[in-house]
Amino acid sequence: MMSHRYIRGFFAVLLILVFAVVTIGCSSSEEQDTAAKGTKENTAQAEPDNGNSDVIGIIGAMEEEVKNLHKEMKVDQTKEQNGLTFFKGELEDQKIVVVRSGVGKVNAAMTAQILVDEFGVDALINTGVAGGPKSKLNIGDIVISTRTVQHDMNAADKDKAGKIPHMDKTFFKADPELVKLAESAADELPEKMSAYTGTIATGDQMVTDDKKSHRIAIRFDAWAIEMEGAAIGQVAYLNDIPYVVIRSISDTAGDGGEELYSNFKDKAAQNAIDMVKHILNNYSSDK
């Protein structure tokens, strides 16, 4: 027969085991509840915003073309990359990233691609000033791009001016909805200002010669001549995102254009910014 001491020892061990099993079970249950609670909280945080979540990238070549956007927007993040300063935040209840690209097609294209890759923008707007080769254009008038073209792109074939080799592409069509939003802002322009839609021609040169300006206007039916828009249009096309170029006329893109540009670029730049703000204010309701 088992001794009383052995029996008491056996039951003591059994009680310890039962207590351990119960304790572990309770702990596991608490951990599961905590994990479930944590998962629920994380899921709630990850739920998408019911409002407009699109981010619009806004590019201006020069400080005059974007500085007032910096002042008026609520900046949440400032990031330095590739010698550029990107301001991320909100303006007119729209999420935006504003950046000064620097002048020329290479700077514009690099900046646009960074906006796509690093900031995940859903649309691109290029704002700024331009020369106006059409005689009906006045200083301060707005030209909204229906398409853009690189007027200095020529692969040794004058009959294919503007056509990009191996892409079979000459014009980059602007987004119709963004164009429509820009057109709707025309009613808010000052009385003596007008807005036009048409082709914007881009090249790595400031055109200050009447003959050259006229030639570009005739060949491409260009309403504005500048140095960045079509490069941004090409990046938008390759990334399959919408874009539009908004340019205010600062000079005639011909003889005497440099002096006019110096005198009117600041006011013209603000005119373009005002139209961009109208687009931002109405973008979410239009999507």
C-alpha positions as a Python dict, from the first residue, in 0.01 Angstrom:
ca = {
    (1, 'M'): (0, 0, 0),
    (2, 'M'): (102, 356, -71),
    (3, 'S'): (214, 554, 226),
    (4, 'H'): (13, 858, 335),
    (5, 'R'): (320, 1073, 265),
    (6, 'Y'): (335, 950, -97),
    (7, 'I'): (-39, 1014, -151),
    (8, 'R'): (-16, 1365, -7),
    (9, 'G'): (282, 1436, -234),
    (10, 'F'): (97, 1308, -538),
    (11, 'F'): (-206, 1531, -474),
    (12, 'A'): (18, 1831, -410),
    (13, 'V'): (187, 1787, -749),
    (14, 'L'): (-153, 1738, -913),
    (15, 'L'): (-287, 2062, -761),
    (16, 'I'): (20, 2252, -883),
    (17, 'L'): (-29, 2120, -1235),
    (18, 'V'): (-399, 2212, -1237),
    (19, 'F'): (-319, 2563, -1111),
    (20, 'A'): (-53, 2607, -1380),
    (21, 'V'): (-289, 2495, -1657),
    (22, 'V'): (-561, 2734, -1538),
    (23, 'T'): (-315, 3024, -1507),
    (24, 'I'): (-172, 2967, -1857),
    (25, 'G'): (-522, 2942, -2001),
    (26, 'C'): (-625, 3272, -1847),
    (27, 'S'): (-307, 3443, -1965),
    (28, 'S'): (-357, 3315, -2318),
    (29, 'S'): (-714, 3438, -2316),
    (30, 'E'): (-606, 3785, -2199),
    (31, 'E'): (-332, 3797, -2462),
    (32, 'Q'): (-581, 3700, -2733),
    (33, 'D'): (-822, 3969, -2615),
    (34, 'T'): (-541, 4227, -2613),
    (35, 'A'): (-423, 4120, -2958),
    (36, 'A'): (-776, 4133, -3091),
    (37, 'K'): (-823, 4477, -2941),
    (38, 'G'): (-494, 4595, -3089),
    (39, 'T'): (-587, 4456, -3431),
    (40, 'K'): (-919, 4636, -3416),
    (41, 'E'): (-753, 4965, -3328),
    (42, 'N'): (-497, 4927, -3606),
    (43, 'T'): (-768, 4843, -3856),
    (44, 'A'): (-963, 5149, -3753),
    (45, 'Q'): (-655, 5367, -3802),
    (46, 'A'): (-593, 5217, -4143),
    (47, 'E'): (-943, 5282, -4273),
    (48, 'P'): (-933, 5520, -4571),
    (49, 'D'): (-1047, 5879, -4535),
    (50, 'N'): (-1395, 5931, -4674),
    (51, 'G'): (-1286, 6269, -4811),
    (52, 'N'): (-1060, 6338, -5107),
    (53, 'S'): (-731, 6157, -5054),
    (54, 'D'): (-568, 6254, -5384),
    (55, 'V'): (-241, 6445, -5369),
    (56, 'I'): (-164, 6704, -5636),
    (57, 'G'): (193, 6797, -5723),
    (58, 'I'): (241, 7163, -5816),
    (59, 'I'): (555, 7265, -6003),
    (60, 'G'): (684, 7613, -6077),
    (61, 'A'): (1020, 7675, -6238),
    (62, 'M'): (1101, 7994, -6049),
    (63, 'E'): (1045, 8119, -5696),
    (64, 'E'): (803, 8386, -5820),
    (65, 'E'): (583, 8109, -5958),
    (66, 'V'): (536, 7920, -5630),
    (67, 'K'): (636, 8142, -5336),
    (68, 'N'): (281, 8258, -5261),
    (69, 'L'): (161, 7898, -5258),
    (70, 'H'): (420, 7832, -4984),
    (71, 'K'): (291, 8127, -4784),
    (72, 'E'): (-75, 8034, -4808),
    (73, 'M'): (-60, 7657, -4766),
    (74, 'K'): (-46, 7466, -4438),
    (75, 'V'): (290, 7289, -4453),
    (76, 'D'): (306, 6951, -4279),
    (77, 'Q'): (641, 6832, -4414),
    (78, 'T'): (945, 6986, -4579),
    (79, 'K'): (1180, 6752, -4761),
    (80, 'E'): (1511, 6821, -4935),
    (81, 'Q'): (1598, 6596, -5228),
    (82, 'N'): (1817, 6630, -5537),
    (83, 'G'): (1880, 6994, -5454),
    (84, 'L'): (1506, 7067, -5440),
    (85, 'T'): (1279, 7162, -5149),
    (86, 'F'): (939, 6993, -5144),
    (87, 'F'): (658, 7138, -4930),
    (88, 'K'): (385, 6889, -4846),
    (89, 'G'): (60, 7001, -4686),
    (90, 'E'): (-283, 7144, -4767),
    (91, 'L'): (-432, 7439, -4950),
    (92, 'E'): (-801, 7495, -5020),
    (93, 'D'): (-869, 7166, -4831),
    (94, 'Q'): (-666, 6979, -5093),
    (95, 'K'): (-352, 6775, -5024),
    (96, 'I'): (-63, 6915, -5227),
    (97, 'V'): (313, 6906, -5270),
    (98, 'V'): (467, 7231, -5396),
    (99, 'V'): (817, 7259, -5541),
    (100, 'R'): (1035, 7496, -5741),
    (101, 'S'): (1195, 7283, -6010),
    (102, 'G'): (1439, 7525, -6167),
    (103, 'V'): (1430, 7630, -6530),
    (104, 'G'): (1434, 7392, -6825),
    (105, 'K'): (1305, 7055, -6937),
    (106, 'V'): (1555, 6835, -6748),
    (107, 'N'): (1483, 7006, -6415),
    (108, 'A'): (1108, 6987, -6477),
    (109, 'A'): (1110, 6619, -6573),
    (110, 'M'): (1329, 6520, -6277),
    (111, 'T'): (1106, 6710, -6037),
    (112, 'A'): (787, 6558, -6178),
    (113, 'Q'): (923, 6205, -6147),
    (114, 'I'): (1028, 6263, -5785),
    (115, 'L'): (675, 6382, -5709),
    (116, 'V'): (541, 6058, -5854),
    (117, 'D'): (796, 5821, -5697),
    (118, 'E'): (854, 5977, -5355),
    (119, 'F'): (525, 6153, -5283),
    (120, 'G'): (281, 5938, -5480),
    (121, 'V'): (101, 6234, -5636),
    (122, 'D'): (-213, 6158, -5833),
    (123, 'A'): (-197, 6461, -6064),
    (124, 'L'): (49, 6728, -6176),
    (125, 'I'): (-7, 7100, -6227),
    (126, 'N'): (258, 7324, -6379),
    (127, 'T'): (208, 7690, -6299),
    (128, 'G'): (404, 7991, -6417),
    (129, 'V'): (458, 8252, -6687),
    (130, 'A'): (510, 8227, -7061),
    (131, 'G'): (555, 8424, -7378),
    (132, 'G'): (243, 8480, -7585),
    (133, 'P'): (299, 8452, -7961),
    (134, 'K'): (-63, 8516, -8059),
    (135, 'S'): (-146, 8877, -8138),
    (136, 'K'): (-476, 8864, -7948),
    (137, 'L'): (-301, 8780, -7621),
    (138, 'N'): (-240, 9056, -7370),
    (139, 'I'): (2, 9069, -7078),
    (140, 'G'): (-158, 8889, -6782),
    (141, 'D'): (-391, 8672, -6990),
    (142, 'I'): (-405, 8301, -6903),
    (143, 'V'): (-336, 8008, -7135),
    (144, 'I'): (-461, 7666, -7023),
    (145, 'S'): (-297, 7373, -7197),
    (146, 'T'): (-509, 7134, -7399),
    (147, 'R'): (-181, 6972, -7500),
    (148, 'T'): (192, 7040, -7486),
    (149, 'V'): (476, 6989, -7734),
    (150, 'Q'): (855, 7021, -7732),
    (151, 'H'): (912, 7271, -8013),
    (152, 'D'): (1290, 7218, -8004),
    (153, 'M'): (1268, 6839, -8048),
    (154, 'N'): (1386, 6758, -8399),
    (155, 'A'): (1558, 6434, -8498),
    (156, 'A'): (1699, 6573, -8826),
    (157, 'D'): (1360, 6567, -8997),
    (158, 'K'): (1190, 6905, -9031),
    (159, 'D'): (862, 6738, -9124),
    (160, 'K'): (854, 6565, -8785),
    (161, 'A'): (937, 6861, -8563),
    (162, 'G'): (833, 6795, -8206),
    (163, 'K'): (801, 6418, -8253),
    (164, 'I'): (996, 6220, -7994),
    (165, 'P'): (1199, 5937, -8153),
    (166, 'H'): (1092, 5581, -8067),
    (167, 'M'): (777, 5710, -7893),
    (168, 'D'): (586, 5816, -8203),
    (169, 'K'): (452, 6095, -7986),
    (170, 'T'): (446, 6468, -8057),
    (171, 'F'): (174, 6613, -7835),
    (172, 'F'): (90, 6528, -7474),
    (173, 'K'): (-279, 6579, -7406),
    (174, 'A'): (-376, 6754, -7086),
    (175, 'D'): (-641, 6606, -6859),
    (176, 'P'): (-988, 6724, -6973),
    (177, 'E'): (-1125, 6750, -6619),
    (178, 'L'): (-836, 6965, -6499),
    (179, 'V'): (-874, 7181, -6810),
    (180, 'K'): (-1245, 7215, -6738),
    (181, 'L'): (-1177, 7323, -6379),
    (182, 'A'): (-929, 7583, -6501),
    (183, 'E'): (-1175, 7715, -6758),
    (184, 'S'): (-1440, 7754, -6489),
    (185, 'A'): (-1206, 7991, -6305),
    (186, 'A'): (-1199, 8229, -6600),
    (187, 'D'): (-1515, 8401, -6474),
    (188, 'E'): (-1323, 8511, -6165),
    (189, 'L'): (-1042, 8681, -6358),
    (190, 'P'): (-1014, 9061, -6347),
    (191, 'E'): (-1226, 9240, -6606),
    (192, 'K'): (-947, 9313, -6855),
    (193, 'M'): (-800, 8962, -6843),
    (194, 'S'): (-896, 8668, -7060),
    (195, 'A'): (-831, 8294, -7052),
    (196, 'Y'): (-764, 8077, -7356),
    (197, 'T'): (-713, 7705, -7408),
    (198, 'G'): (-467, 7567, -7658),
    (199, 'T'): (-126, 7418, -7726),
    (200, 'I'): (167, 7521, -7508),
    (201, 'A'): (509, 7483, -7670),
    (202, 'T'): (818, 7402, -7463),
    (203, 'G'): (1187, 7441, -7540),
    (204, 'D'): (1517, 7490, -7362),
    (205, 'Q'): (1547, 7849, -7475),
    (206, 'M'): (1382, 8183, -7407),
    (207, 'V'): (1231, 8295, -7737),
    (208, 'T'): (1281, 8669, -7792),
    (209, 'D'): (1272, 8683, -8171),
    (210, 'D'): (954, 8766, -8365),
    (211, 'K'): (1034, 8535, -8657),
    (212, 'K'): (1106, 8235, -8438),
    (213, 'S'): (804, 8303, -8220),
    (214, 'H'): (581, 8324, -8526),
    (215, 'R'): (726, 8004, -8669),
    (216, 'I'): (656, 7809, -8348),
    (217, 'A'): (305, 7952, -8327),
    (218, 'I'): (225, 7851, -8685),
    (219, 'R'): (387, 7507, -8681),
    (220, 'F'): (226, 7389, -8357),
    (221, 'D'): (-67, 7632, -8324),
    (222, 'A'): (100, 7737, -7999),
    (223, 'W'): (-70, 7985, -7767),
    (224, 'A'): (218, 8007, -7520),
    (225, 'I'): (592, 7941, -7536),
    (226, 'E'): (784, 7841, -7224),
    (227, 'M'): (1052, 7603, -7095),
    (228, 'E'): (902, 7323, -6878),
    (229, 'G'): (541, 7224, -6955),
    (230, 'A'): (587, 6953, -7217),
    (231, 'A'): (856, 6780, -7009),
    (232, 'I'): (605, 6754, -6725),
    (233, 'G'): (344, 6640, -6976),
    (234, 'Q'): (573, 6362, -7095),
    (235, 'V'): (637, 6240, -6739),
    (236, 'A'): (262, 6247, -6669),
    (237, 'Y'): (199, 6049, -6988),
    (238, 'L'): (460, 5785, -6903),
    (239, 'N'): (321, 5746, -6550),
    (240, 'D'): (-42, 5754, -6666),
    (241, 'I'): (-152, 6037, -6439),
    (242, 'P'): (-346, 6355, -6528),
    (243, 'Y'): (-177, 6691, -6571),
    (244, 'V'): (-239, 7045, -6688),
    (245, 'V'): (-20, 7350, -6750),
    (246, 'I'): (-143, 7695, -6644),
    (247, 'R'): (58, 7986, -6785),
    (248, 'S'): (5, 8359, -6753),
    (249, 'I'): (143, 8574, -7034),
    (250, 'S'): (437, 8787, -6917),
    (251, 'D'): (577, 8889, -7257),
    (252, 'T'): (526, 8858, -7633),
    (253, 'A'): (782, 8580, -7692),
    (254, 'G'): (933, 8813, -7952),
    (255, 'D'): (1126, 9134, -7995),
    (256, 'G'): (1132, 9330, -7670),
    (257, 'G'): (1012, 9027, -7476),
    (258, 'E'): (1295, 9034, -7222),
    (259, 'E'): (1203, 9381, -7095),
    (260, 'L'): (833, 9294, -7075),
    (261, 'Y'): (919, 8974, -6890),
    (262, 'S'): (1119, 9162, -6627),
    (263, 'N'): (839, 9411, -6571),
    (264, 'F'): (540, 9177, -6558),
    (265, 'K'): (657, 8830, -6448),
    (266, 'D'): (555, 8872, -6082),
    (267, 'K'): (201, 8985, -6159),
    (268, 'A'): (161, 8724, -6431),
    (269, 'A'): (282, 8450, -6196),
    (270, 'Q'): (19, 8549, -5939),
    (271, 'N'): (-256, 8532, -6202),
    (272, 'A'): (-160, 8170, -6273),
    (273, 'I'): (-149, 8089, -5900),
    (274, 'D'): (-501, 8228, -5853),
    (275, 'M'): (-628, 7989, -6118),
    (276, 'V'): (-443, 7697, -5960),
    (277, 'K'): (-610, 7775, -5627),
    (278, 'H'): (-948, 7762, -5799),
    (279, 'I'): (-864, 7415, -5933),
    (280, 'L'): (-762, 7297, -5586),
    (281, 'N'): (-1078, 7437, -5430),
    (282, 'N'): (-1298, 7242, -5671),
    (283, 'Y'): (-1088, 6934, -5743),
    (284, 'S'): (-1232, 6699, -5478),
    (285, 'S'): (-1594, 6771, -5569),
    (286, 'D'): (-1514, 6706, -5933),
    (287, 'K'): (-1362, 6364, -5885),
}
